Structure formats: C-alpha cells, structure tokens
Amino acid sequence: MPVLGRDVRVPLVTGGEVSYAALDYAASAPALQRVWDEVAAYAPYYGSVHRGAGHLSQLSTDLFEQSRATVARFLGCRDGAEGDGDDVVFTRSTTDSLNLLASALPEGTRVFVFETEHHASLLPWRASPTTFLDAPHSPGQAVATLEAALRAAPEGPKLVCVTGASNVTGEIWPVRQLAGAAHRHGARIVLDAAQLAPHHPVHIGELGVDWVAFSGHKLYAPFGAGVLAGRADWLRAAEPYLAGGGASRTVLRGADGGLDVEWRTGPARHEAGSPNVIGAYALAAACRALSEAGFEAIGGREAELTGRLLDGLARIPEVTVLSLFGAEATRVGVLSFVVDGWNSSHLATALSAEYGIGVRDGLFCAHPLVRKLLGAQRAEPGGCGAPEAPGEQSLNAVRVSFGAGTPDEHVERFLRAVGELVRYGARWRYRTEDGRCVPDSERDDDNDRAALAR
Ligand code: PLP
C-alpha cells in the first residue's frame, strides 16, 4: 500500500541529501496514497453536514453517515435499534475519545488501568476513583493482576481501560482474555486501539470489548478525525460531551427564563458543532484500504521487518531493546531501545541529521512505563550530553516504528546508521538548544574534519 512522502528528499548536515526514511509511524503515519486520492476526489463536493438544504450539503451528509457505517463494519459493531447496540462517534483523536467516555461514566464508576498505559488512557479518569495496576511481566500476569483487582473491588459500576499494543514496546496485550476477566467480574472494558488498529484487525465482538478508541492520523488518514465506538447505553444516557448545535434537538426559553434543551440521542449527542466530514471520510477510506489489503498480508510484512530490526539490533551489543513481556512477546511494528554511552536525544538527532531517518526519542507520553523499563524514577532533561558515564543507561529512549509502505531500505539504513554511530561516533558536532539536541549549524573546522573522518 503506497503512502505519500516516499519521494521526499531531506538535506544532511554532512552535505547532500537523501530520501526521507519515515520511521515514526507510531506518532503519526503518512497518508495512504489511496486515502489522499479519495479525499482529493471528494474535495470539490465538500459541503456542510446535517445543516444544509443544498445538493452538496446533502451529499456530504450522506458521505459522513456512510463513513460512520464503514467504520462500524471495520470494527464489527453490533446493531441495536433501541440503544442496546453500538454507536460510532466521530471525535478528534484517541485522546478525545477516551475523554468523551470518561465524561459519560455513570456516577461512582471505578476505573482500572495499568500503569503502563499511554497518558491518553491513564489520565482522563481523574474525576473517577481509579485503581492503578502494576506493570505485568507477561500477558498471563496481566490477566491475573486484573482479576485480583476486580475481585477485591467494591460493588458498583466498573470500567477497565487497556491498550491493545504498547506505543513503547509494540507488544500486543491479551485483550480478549482481559475482556473475559472484566466481564466475569461485572466490569466493562474500553480498548485503546491507537497502536493496534493500523496493524491488526480490531473486531469489537471477537475481542469482546465494550468500546474501542483510535485515531485517523495513526491509521494513514491524517485529517483530524478519531473514533469512539461501542455500547450505546452509557453514551446515550450521558450529558453531551460538547454542548452546541447538532447535539441539541430543540432549545426553548423556559418559563423560568432559562433554557429547556432536548438533546439528541445517538452519535450526534456527542458531536456538537460542524462535523469534520473530510476527516471522517478519510478515516473510512483508510478502513476500506486496510480491509482490502488484508491484515494477514499487512501483519506478515510487518513481522518480517520487525524480525530484521530485532536481529540487527541484537548484533549491536550496546543496544538494549525495551520489553515488558520478554522474548516471547508478539509485537506490532514499534520498538524502543537505549544505547549504552548514548543520550537518546543525541542518537535520534544524529540519525536525522546524518542519515535522513525520522525516529522519536523521549518518554513517549507513557512516563511511568518508560521509567519502569529503564529502572529510573526521574527523566533526564533532553539535550546532547552523553549519559553521565559510558556504559550508563540513558534515562529516555529511542523509538522506531513503521507500517504500510515501509521499504526494506529504510530498515537497512536505520540498522547501518545505528551500527556506525555506535561504533564510530557522530560525524557532526551537536549542542543543546531549549532542551533539545540540535546540529551545530556552523561549518567550522571541527565539523568539517569530523565529516571527512569516514
Ligand atoms: N494511545 C496510544 C497507545 C498512543 O500511542 C497514542 C498516541 O501516541 C494515543 C493513545 C493518543 O493518540 P492521539 O494523540 O491521536 O490522541
């Protein structure tokens, strides 16, 4: 599946330019060419949704609702005319989706969440009593930990929030078993599928989850839409997430001089304001493209590249790949590592500046997990300084991630680059600016000599 950007060339500090190797799909994936083409074909027909009598408004409204139906099929949503099935709500992102669900929890709901989650899954529940579960060291331990916590919990509504694939380690979580445990103890479960959905089928019924949240920009559709899909009952009973037009059916001045508002039920209840029809349309196009390509083929190609990356990194003794579940873990195309003697920000900057490779460094919005994996309680500030002493572990990590359209050459270049940097050091000089590592822009004698050294 071709993606945009494959011909983009970027300059190197050492001179010349190379094609850009995008290896940061876990942050935001490039757009699928097909998504881009479908959006471009629709763009001239763009019009307002649910609020216009004109032909293009009608067309856009139809396409918006068809996009909802496409997403519902992609996720295997359950029908239910009376609110006992699933609703698909278009949001801005996974973060937005989980905040929406947090706002819809019945009074007194207790939330259960592993400390290993992305901040988008960890933080929205602040208004609810929350049980934070310790990081498990195997999928089986994850299920046992959840069971024990649910067994000990007081009566009342409960929600488990779990990530399908870690944005740090890429490891896949035992979602079906966790859903089973949740339901055995009367809890509901929401799946953060931000990292799983681009790589794996996410079928609500087969996984047995109650809700799924994901983002278009990680699913090759970077047009600002996300999804919360799942059981309609709590969503329809909740106050609208946003108050405004579209969510309200009628608004009258009440006898007391205030407002009497009748809110809509269904997805519109939580979609106040003008919907992002281009985002929804793009997201649906991505769902169609991924379904047609088939997750077996997508997964097979990714497993091959992941294997190559893990083998290549294993040949560099200074590299430690981060893992919670150990060697047996199954992963999506995401992995993080640290290099003895290297500050991760320095390494990531040198990969970009000297090899044209885009990766991410830091704590990846999963601070408790990365700190636990690194055995560190505090993060180091960014910057270029090598860790305190050679051989000492960096206090943040480098993440490499890929997916549709990633050519072999990007993975090979990445492995060669890490090998060369670790073996020979950077060719350029770097300095710290606003806490970030940046190449020293002046072409002074030192930099010229270093650039020529190999
Ligand atoms: N959950 C996971 C596992 C993620 O990796 C991310 C983003 O990196 C999010 C949630 C948040 O996604 P968004 O930034 O699109 O809201």
Residues whose N, C-alpha, C, O or C-beta is under 5 A from the ligand:
A	BS01	PLP	A26 S93 T94 T95 D96 H118 A120 T163 A165 N167 D192 A194 Q195 S215
